[in-house]
Amino acid sequence: MIRFIITLVILVLALSYFGISIQHIVESPAGQENLSYLSTLIQNGWEILLAWITGFFEGVKNTVS
């Protein structure tokens, strides 16, 4: 966890060094569209993963019963 935080801080400092503003990226229309797309992708992936795990455990449960 500490390694992740340190990496995140270094990444933000590197972006600052090159003059890239995270706030402007997130607030821009393209940034909003990209975040929305990523959010949808993550939600769909999570639903697929949960369905797969649920199906796996139901199959194990039916095999044991």
Order of alpha helices (4+ residues) and beta strands (2+ residues): alpha-alpha-alpha
